[in-house]
């Protein structure tokens, strides 16, 4: 065989050449850790653990901000609810006040009719159909809250009584209503008309001036005249 025909075979004693494989992966596939000899230019950047810590810190800050905002919104809702409750109470109070004012205005217009019914009863003229109508009207006004007040012997109270006559008497210890010239009326705590009365004070309160006795006698005369006029 010639040299050209001789197959290419390694010479005896020559070392066989093998391919060299270099693993340049930065992460060890078996442990998942970064290899110690890694000289990656980005090696100075945060490691996965440090990145996770940074992410956790950002999440905690975001959560704290969300909680603060939720607390603020809850406080706003509570304030709005309190304002709404106060608004409803104010509306109900105003509505009730309007009803009471309207009721008082209507009843005030009826007082003169009630006065006529009272005078007719005192003189014995409240009979027949007039009596039925009068009693029905008194029942209706009483049902809606109208209360009549003022009786002889009541202690004089300037907040509910209007003194039209004044005198002195021995049988009273405090200023006392001796005569009811016109009854008073109220609705609840609201006085829509004070009782018009004659008032007598204790005799010891009589001034000691020379004309005191004459003044007292004049007051008593005025009271008798008023009583006579009322009876007539």
GROMACS elastic network, one bead per residue, 0.5 to 0.9 nm:
[ bonds ]
;  ai    aj funct       b0    kb
    1     4     6  0.80129   500
    1     5     6  0.60026   500
    1     6     6  0.64881   500
    2     5     6  0.52676   500
    2     6     6  0.63333   500
    3     6     6  0.51107   500
    3     7     6  0.83900   500
    4     7     6  0.79362   500
    6     9     6  0.86244   500
    8    11     6  0.89815   500
    9    12     6  0.87604   500
   10    13     6  0.83304   500
   10    14     6  0.65690   500
   10    15     6  0.85230   500
   10    16     6  0.78302   500
   11    14     6  0.55781   500
   11    15     6  0.89056   500
   12    15     6  0.87768   500
   23    26     6  0.87185   500
   24    27     6  0.89547   500
   24    38     6  0.87992   500
   25    28     6  0.69486   500
   25    29     6  0.83270   500
   25    35     6  0.83854   500
   25    38     6  0.88462   500
   26    33     6  0.84691   500
   26    34     6  0.58054   500
   26    35     6  0.58014   500
   26    36     6  0.88632   500
   26    37     6  0.86366   500
   26    38     6  0.61505   500
   26    39     6  0.89416   500
   26    40     6  0.81306   500
   27    30     6  0.86628   500
   27    31     6  0.80826   500
   27    32     6  0.57510   500
   27    33     6  0.55535   500
   27    35     6  0.59514   500
   27    38     6  0.89701   500
   28    31     6  0.55566   500
   28    32     6  0.51366   500
   28    33     6  0.56523   500
   28    34     6  0.63017   500
   28    35     6  0.62255   500
   29    32     6  0.54793   500
   29    33     6  0.80545   500
   30    33     6  0.83527   500
   31    34     6  0.86263   500
   32    35     6  0.89818   500
   33    36     6  0.88828   500
   34    37     6  0.86888   500
   34    38     6  0.73730   500
   35    38     6  0.56337   500
   36    39     6  0.85524   500
   38    43     6  0.75974   500
   39    42     6  0.82815   500
   39    43     6  0.66552   500
   40    43     6  0.51950   500
   40    44     6  0.85104   500
   41    44     6  0.72392   500
   41    45     6  0.88472   500
   42    45     6  0.54879   500
   42    46     6  0.88492   500
   43    46     6  0.79116   500
   43    47     6  0.82956   500
   44    47     6  0.84674   500
   46    49     6  0.78286   500
   46    50     6  0.55319   500
   46    51     6  0.58695   500
   47    50     6  0.51420   500
   47    51     6  0.60853   500
   47    52     6  0.85555   500
   48    52     6  0.61084   500
   48    53     6  0.86398   500
   49    52     6  0.50668   500
   49    53     6  0.62905   500
   49    54     6  0.87283   500
   50    53     6  0.50139   500
   50    54     6  0.62440   500
   50    55     6  0.86064   500
   51    54     6  0.50696   500
   51    55     6  0.61501   500
   51    56     6  0.85869   500
   52    56     6  0.61004   500
   52    57     6  0.86002   500
   53    56     6  0.50426   500
   53    57     6  0.61902   500
   53    58     6  0.86594   500
   54    57     6  0.51102   500
   54    58     6  0.62541   500
   54    59     6  0.86076   500
   55    58     6  0.51418   500
   55    59     6  0.61294   500
   55    60     6  0.85906   500
   56    59     6  0.50249   500
   56    60     6  0.61012   500
   56    61     6  0.86451   500
   57    60     6  0.50491   500
   57    61     6  0.62319   500
   57    62     6  0.85863   500
   58    61     6  0.51292   500
   58    62     6  0.61476   500
   58    63     6  0.85583   500
   59    62     6  0.50251   500
   59    63     6  0.60451   500
   59    64     6  0.85617   500
   60    63     6  0.50192   500
   60    64     6  0.61153   500
   60    65     6  0.85578   500
   61    64     6  0.50995   500
   61    65     6  0.61642   500
   61    66     6  0.85806   500
   62    65     6  0.50880   500
   62    66     6  0.61472   500
   62    67     6  0.86506   500
   63    66     6  0.50056   500
   63    67     6  0.61654   500
   63    68     6  0.86271   500
   64    67     6  0.51037   500
   64    68     6  0.62041   500
   64    69     6  0.86155   500
   65    68     6  0.51279   500
   65    69     6  0.61674   500
   65    70     6  0.85458   500
   66    69     6  0.51149   500
   66    70     6  0.60601   500
   66    71     6  0.85882   500
   67    71     6  0.61132   500
   67    72     6  0.85730   500
   68    71     6  0.51091   500
   68    72     6  0.62181   500
   68    73     6  0.86749   500
   69    72     6  0.50385   500
   69    73     6  0.61848   500
   69    74     6  0.85690   500
   70    73     6  0.50907   500
   70    74     6  0.60898   500
   70    75     6  0.86055   500
   71    74     6  0.50269   500
   71    75     6  0.61999   500
   71    76     6  0.86424   500
   72    75     6  0.51234   500
   72    76     6  0.62760   500
   72    77     6  0.87270   500
   73    77     6  0.62354   500
   73    78     6  0.86725   500
   74    77     6  0.50416   500
   74    78     6  0.62260   500
   74    79     6  0.86237   500
   75    78     6  0.50591   500
   75    79     6  0.61594   500
   75    80     6  0.85795   500
   76    79     6  0.51005   500
   76    80     6  0.61345   500
   76    81     6  0.85455   500
   77    80     6  0.50481   500
   77    81     6  0.60521   500
   77    82     6  0.85855   500
   78    81     6  0.50272   500
   78    82     6  0.61840   500
   78    83     6  0.85957   500
   79    82     6  0.51242   500
   79    83     6  0.61801   500
   79    84     6  0.85866   500
   80    83     6  0.50377   500
   80    84     6  0.60811   500
   80    85     6  0.86091   500
   81    84     6  0.50269   500
   81    85     6  0.61753   500
   81    86     6  0.86187   500
   82    85     6  0.51188   500
   82    86     6  0.61990   500
   82    87     6  0.85085   500
   83    86     6  0.51190   500
   83    87     6  0.60452   500
   83    88     6  0.86631   500
   84    88     6  0.61880   500
   84    89     6  0.86251   500
   85    88     6  0.51714   500
   85    89     6  0.62728   500
   85    90     6  0.86281   500
   86    89     6  0.50817   500
   86    90     6  0.60957   500
   86    91     6  0.85630   500
   87    90     6  0.50562   500
   87    91     6  0.60965   500
   87    92     6  0.85740   500
   88    91     6  0.50556   500
   88    92     6  0.61138   500
   88    93     6  0.84828   500
   89    92     6  0.51339   500
   89    93     6  0.60460   500
   89    94     6  0.85494   500
   90    93     6  0.50107   500
   90    94     6  0.60573   500
   90    95     6  0.84239   500
   91    94     6  0.51195   500
   91    95     6  0.59801   500
   91    96     6  0.85104   500
   92    96     6  0.60733   500
   92    97     6  0.85105   500
   93    96     6  0.51408   500
   93    97     6  0.61371   500
   93    98     6  0.86721   500
   94    98     6  0.61916   500
   94    99     6  0.86575   500
   95    98     6  0.51441   500
   95    99     6  0.63375   500
   95   100     6  0.87214   500
   96    99     6  0.50581   500
   96   100     6  0.61771   500
   96   101     6  0.86038   500
   97   100     6  0.50662   500
   97   101     6  0.60924   500
   97   102     6  0.85558   500
   98   101     6  0.51330   500
   98   102     6  0.61390   500
   98   103     6  0.85190   500
   99   102     6  0.51882   500
   99   103     6  0.60824   500
   99   104     6  0.85542   500
  100   103     6  0.50351   500
  100   104     6  0.60278   500
  100   105     6  0.85718   500
  100   187     6  0.83835   500
  101   104     6  0.50741   500
  101   105     6  0.61524   500
  101   106     6  0.87150   500
  102   105     6  0.51744   500
  102   106     6  0.63611   500
  102   107     6  0.86939   500
  103   106     6  0.53068   500
  103   107     6  0.61886   500
  103   108     6  0.85141   500
  103   144     6  0.82594   500
  103   187     6  0.86836   500
  104   107     6  0.51374   500
  104   108     6  0.59125   500
  104   109     6  0.86682   500
  104   146     6  0.87537   500
  104   186     6  0.86659   500
  104   187     6  0.71689   500
  104   190     6  0.87532   500
  104   192     6  0.68548   500
  105   108     6  0.51395   500
  105   109     6  0.65299   500
  105   192     6  0.87058   500
  106   109     6  0.53594   500
  106   110     6  0.67256   500
  107   110     6  0.50270   500
  107   111     6  0.64519   500
  107   141     6  0.73333   500
  107   146     6  0.75747   500
  107   192     6  0.85183   500
  108   111     6  0.53530   500
  108   112     6  0.80952   500
  108   185     6  0.88968   500
  108   192     6  0.67984   500
  108   193     6  0.79496   500
  109   112     6  0.69095   500
  109   113     6  0.81438   500
  110   113     6  0.52823   500
  110   114     6  0.63620   500
  110   115     6  0.87333   500
  110   141     6  0.88035   500
  111   115     6  0.60910   500
  111   116     6  0.86532   500
  111   185     6  0.82994   500
  111   193     6  0.87977   500
  112   116     6  0.63398   500
  112   117     6  0.87331   500
  113   116     6  0.51125   500
  113   117     6  0.63219   500
  113   118     6  0.86909   500
  113   134     6  0.87703   500
  114   118     6  0.61376   500
  114   119     6  0.86534   500
  114   134     6  0.78099   500
  114   137     6  0.80751   500
  114   138     6  0.72586   500
  115   118     6  0.50463   500
  115   119     6  0.62196   500
  115   120     6  0.85651   500
  115   182     6  0.78949   500
  115   183     6  0.81462   500
  116   119     6  0.51809   500
  116   120     6  0.61005   500
  116   121     6  0.85951   500
  117   120     6  0.51091   500
  117   121     6  0.62149   500
  117   122     6  0.87466   500
  117   125     6  0.89522   500
  117   126     6  0.71461   500
  117   130     6  0.87705   500
  117   131     6  0.83142   500
  117   134     6  0.60777   500
  117   135     6  0.85189   500
  117   138     6  0.88715   500
  118   121     6  0.51103   500
  118   122     6  0.62933   500
  118   123     6  0.87916   500
  118   126     6  0.85479   500
  118   134     6  0.89279   500
  119   122     6  0.50609   500
  119   123     6  0.63100   500
  119   124     6  0.85667   500
  119   125     6  0.83772   500
  119   126     6  0.87083   500
  120   123     6  0.52427   500
  120   124     6  0.60374   500
  120   126     6  0.52096   500
  120   127     6  0.88366   500
  121   124     6  0.50492   500
  121   125     6  0.58561   500
  121   127     6  0.84079   500
  121   131     6  0.85225   500
  122   125     6  0.76817   500
  122   126     6  0.83138   500
  122   231     6  0.88818   500
  123   126     6  0.79037   500
  123   231     6  0.81978   500
  124   127     6  0.75200   500
  125   130     6  0.87318   500
  125   131     6  0.84309   500
  126   129     6  0.86527   500
  126   130     6  0.61706   500
  126   132     6  0.86266   500
  126   134     6  0.78614   500
  127   130     6  0.58277   500
  127   132     6  0.77934   500
  128   131     6  0.54160   500
  128   132     6  0.67499   500
  129   132     6  0.50866   500
  129   133     6  0.62494   500
  129   134     6  0.85054   500
  130   133     6  0.51866   500
  130   134     6  0.59806   500
  130   135     6  0.85333   500
  131   134     6  0.50386   500
  131   135     6  0.60248   500
  131   136     6  0.84063   500
  132   135     6  0.53277   500
  132   136     6  0.60796   500
  132   137     6  0.86119   500
  133   136     6  0.51149   500
  133   137     6  0.61654   500
  133   138     6  0.86649   500
  134   137     6  0.51871   500
  134   138     6  0.62521   500
  134   139     6  0.86309   500
  135   138     6  0.50531   500
  135   139     6  0.60954   500
  135   140     6  0.86411   500
  136   139     6  0.50603   500
  136   140     6  0.62214   500
  136   141     6  0.86961   500
  137   140     6  0.51690   500
  137   141     6  0.62166   500
  137   142     6  0.84995   500
  138   141     6  0.52568   500
  138   142     6  0.60353   500
  138   143     6  0.85164   500
  138   146     6  0.89394   500
  139   142     6  0.51043   500
  139   143     6  0.60753   500
  139   144     6  0.88395   500
  140   143     6  0.50222   500
  140   144     6  0.65013   500
  140   145     6  0.89064   500
  140   146     6  0.88874   500
  141   144     6  0.53472   500
  141   145     6  0.66064   500
  141   146     6  0.54716   500
  141   147     6  0.82885   500
  142   145     6  0.51905   500
  142   147     6  0.63040   500
  142   148     6  0.86927   500
  143   146     6  0.72259   500
  144   187     6  0.84137   500
  145   186     6  0.81039   500
  145   187     6  0.54383   500
  145   188     6  0.66052   500
  146   185     6  0.66223   500
  146   186     6  0.58283   500
  146   188     6  0.76303   500
  147   184     6  0.83498   500
  147   185     6  0.54802   500
  147   186     6  0.53461   500
  147   187     6  0.62267   500
  147   188     6  0.79141   500
  148   183     6  0.66445   500
  148   184     6  0.57455   500
  148   186     6  0.66856   500
  148   195     6  0.89986   500
  149   183     6  0.60855   500
  149   184     6  0.52225   500
  149   185     6  0.59590   500
  149   186     6  0.78172   500
  149   194     6  0.87169   500
  149   195     6  0.71319   500
  150   153     6  0.89046   500
  150   154     6  0.69719   500
  150   160     6  0.87957   500
  150   161     6  0.79771   500
  150   177     6  0.83198   500
  150   180     6  0.65073   500
  150   182     6  0.82435   500
  150   183     6  0.54726   500
  150   184     6  0.60597   500
  150   185     6  0.85717   500
  150   194     6  0.87342   500
  150   195     6  0.58598   500
  150   196     6  0.83702   500
  150   197     6  0.81827   500
  151   154     6  0.58246   500
  151   177     6  0.74460   500
  151   178     6  0.83260   500
  151   179     6  0.75692   500
  151   180     6  0.62992   500
  151   183     6  0.79514   500
  152   155     6  0.88215   500
  152   176     6  0.79956   500
  152   177     6  0.54334   500
  152   179     6  0.52673   500
  152   180     6  0.61694   500
  152   197     6  0.86217   500
  153   156     6  0.87128   500
  153   172     6  0.89396   500
  153   176     6  0.59363   500
  153   177     6  0.53766   500
  153   178     6  0.57695   500
  153   179     6  0.80098   500
  154   157     6  0.85015   500
  154   175     6  0.89625   500
  154   176     6  0.58591   500
  154   177     6  0.53494   500
  154   178     6  0.78421   500
  155   174     6  0.70127   500
  155   175     6  0.61693   500
  155   177     6  0.60548   500
  156   159     6  0.89499   500
  156   160     6  0.83509   500
  156   161     6  0.65541   500
  156   162     6  0.88120   500
  156   163     6  0.84660   500
  156   174     6  0.80714   500
  156   175     6  0.55560   500
  156   177     6  0.55941   500
  156   197     6  0.87098   500
  156   199     6  0.70636   500
  156   200     6  0.88974   500
  157   160     6  0.57451   500
  157   161     6  0.55626   500
  157   162     6  0.83819   500
  157   175     6  0.86495   500
  157   176     6  0.87489   500
  157   177     6  0.89957   500
  158   161     6  0.50086   500
  158   162     6  0.63759   500
  158   163     6  0.79146   500
  158   194     6  0.89146   500
  159   162     6  0.80903   500
  159   191     6  0.88574   500
  159   194     6  0.78451   500
  160   184     6  0.76253   500
  160   191     6  0.70229   500
  160   193     6  0.80061   500
  160   195     6  0.63978   500
  160   196     6  0.89502   500
  161   177     6  0.86580   500
  161   184     6  0.77076   500
  161   193     6  0.89237   500
  161   194     6  0.51225   500
  161   196     6  0.59274   500
  161   197     6  0.66910   500
  162   194     6  0.60633   500
  162   195     6  0.59026   500
  162   197     6  0.60771   500
  162   198     6  0.84905   500
  163   166     6  0.70233   500
  163   177     6  0.84900   500
  163   195     6  0.83790   500
  163   196     6  0.59132   500
  163   197     6  0.50785   500
  163   198     6  0.57037   500
  163   199     6  0.62389   500
  164   181     6  0.82876   500
  164   196     6  0.63349   500
  164   197     6  0.58356   500
  164   198     6  0.57587   500
  164   199     6  0.78589   500
  165   196     6  0.89951   500
  165   197     6  0.68342   500
  165   199     6  0.60005   500
  165   200     6  0.83899   500
  165   219     6  0.75775   500
  165   222     6  0.77976   500
  165   223     6  0.69759   500
  166   197     6  0.89229   500
  166   198     6  0.58123   500
  166   200     6  0.57689   500
  166   201     6  0.78142   500
  166   219     6  0.63692   500
  166   220     6  0.84278   500
  166   222     6  0.89397   500
  166   223     6  0.81430   500
  167   198     6  0.79211   500
  167   199     6  0.62567   500
  167   201     6  0.62951   500
  167   202     6  0.88426   500
  167   203     6  0.89221   500
  167   215     6  0.84916   500
  167   216     6  0.60915   500
  167   217     6  0.84578   500
  167   218     6  0.85272   500
  167   219     6  0.50999   500
  167   220     6  0.62400   500
  167   223     6  0.80583   500
  168   172     6  0.84754   500
  168   175     6  0.87391   500
  168   199     6  0.80636   500
  168   202     6  0.56186   500
  168   203     6  0.52447   500
  168   204     6  0.86058   500
  168   205     6  0.79054   500
  168   206     6  0.69472   500
  168   216     6  0.64071   500
  168   219     6  0.79040   500
  168   220     6  0.78766   500
  169   172     6  0.61090   500
  169   173     6  0.88627   500
  169   200     6  0.58718   500
  169   201     6  0.60935   500
  169   202     6  0.53927   500
  169   203     6  0.52954   500
  169   204     6  0.89507   500
  170   173     6  0.79737   500
  170   201     6  0.83771   500
  170   202     6  0.58329   500
  170   203     6  0.53053   500
  170   204     6  0.81459   500
  171   202     6  0.72822   500
  171   203     6  0.84428   500
  172   175     6  0.71274   500
  172   176     6  0.67572   500
  172   200     6  0.74471   500
  172   201     6  0.66848   500
  172   202     6  0.53320   500
  172   203     6  0.81204   500
  173   176     6  0.80898   500
  173   201     6  0.73608   500
  173   202     6  0.53965   500
  173   203     6  0.86794   500
  174   200     6  0.82053   500
  174   201     6  0.60278   500
  174   202     6  0.61238   500
  175   199     6  0.63788   500
  175   200     6  0.55553   500
  175   202     6  0.67992   500
  176   198     6  0.83162   500
  176   199     6  0.54657   500
  176   200     6  0.53916   500
  176   201     6  0.64998   500
  176   202     6  0.87176   500
  177   180     6  0.70821   500
  177   197     6  0.60666   500
  177   198     6  0.56964   500
  177   200     6  0.65117   500
  178   197     6  0.73598   500
  178   198     6  0.56726   500
  178   199     6  0.57083   500
  178   200     6  0.63492   500
  179   196     6  0.87428   500
  179   197     6  0.55935   500
  179   198     6  0.50378   500
  179   199     6  0.73039   500
  179   223     6  0.85432   500
  179   227     6  0.82499   500
  180   183     6  0.62760   500
  180   195     6  0.71169   500
  180   196     6  0.62265   500
  180   198     6  0.65584   500
  181   195     6  0.76819   500
  181   196     6  0.54094   500
  181   197     6  0.51777   500
  181   198     6  0.71057   500
  181   226     6  0.85560   500
  181   227     6  0.85823   500
  181   230     6  0.78464   500
  182   194     6  0.85753   500
  182   195     6  0.57231   500
  182   197     6  0.68493   500
  183   193     6  0.82778   500
  183   194     6  0.74369   500
  183   196     6  0.64756   500
  183   197     6  0.81926   500
  184   191     6  0.78188   500
  184   192     6  0.78120   500
  184   193     6  0.52073   500
  184   196     6  0.70885   500
  185   190     6  0.88280   500
  185   191     6  0.61555   500
  185   192     6  0.58804   500
  185   193     6  0.53036   500
  185   194     6  0.66295   500
  185   195     6  0.73335   500
  186   189     6  0.67003   500
  186   190     6  0.54230   500
  186   192     6  0.52080   500
  186   193     6  0.67854   500
  186   194     6  0.81979   500
  187   190     6  0.52637   500
  187   191     6  0.64176   500
  187   192     6  0.70673   500
  188   191     6  0.79643   500
  191   194     6  0.64826   500
  193   196     6  0.88326   500
  198   223     6  0.74212   500
  200   203     6  0.87357   500
  201   204     6  0.83916   500
  201   205     6  0.67631   500
  201   206     6  0.80221   500
  202   205     6  0.55675   500
  202   206     6  0.73890   500
  203   206     6  0.52851   500
  204   207     6  0.81485   500
  205   208     6  0.88337   500
  206   209     6  0.87811   500
  206   212     6  0.68509   500
  206   213     6  0.83576   500
  206   216     6  0.79632   500
  207   210     6  0.87261   500
  207   211     6  0.87296   500
  207   212     6  0.58280   500
  207   213     6  0.87526   500
  208   211     6  0.81544   500
  208   212     6  0.61622   500
  208   213     6  0.85796   500
  209   212     6  0.52715   500
  209   213     6  0.83588   500
  210   213     6  0.72905   500
  210   214     6  0.83153   500
  211   214     6  0.52604   500
  211   215     6  0.61282   500
  211   216     6  0.86865   500
  212   216     6  0.61630   500
  212   217     6  0.85905   500
  213   216     6  0.50554   500
  213   217     6  0.61130   500
  213   218     6  0.84643   500
  214   217     6  0.50703   500
  214   218     6  0.60434   500
  214   219     6  0.85917   500
  215   218     6  0.50064   500
  215   219     6  0.61868   500
  215   220     6  0.86822   500
  216   219     6  0.50772   500
  216   220     6  0.62667   500
  216   221     6  0.85925   500
  217   220     6  0.51479   500
  217   221     6  0.61428   500
  217   222     6  0.85993   500
  218   221     6  0.50250   500
  218   222     6  0.61430   500
  218   223     6  0.86462   500
  219   222     6  0.50372   500
  219   223     6  0.62358   500
  219   224     6  0.87303   500
  220   223     6  0.50251   500
  220   224     6  0.62706   500
  220   225     6  0.86341   500
  221   224     6  0.51351   500
  221   225     6  0.61864   500
  221   226     6  0.86102   500
  222   225     6  0.50800   500
  222   226     6  0.61471   500
  222   227     6  0.86035   500
  223   226     6  0.51081   500
  223   227     6  0.61709   500
  223   228     6  0.86349   500
  224   227     6  0.50566   500
  224   228     6  0.61659   500
  224   229     6  0.86402   500
  225   228     6  0.50817   500
  225   229     6  0.62110   500
  225   230     6  0.86134   500
  226   229     6  0.50748   500
  226   230     6  0.61545   500
  226   231     6  0.86882   500
  227   230     6  0.50425   500
  227   231     6  0.62340   500
  227   232     6  0.86320   500
  228   231     6  0.51815   500
  228   232     6  0.62427   500
  229   232     6  0.51286   500
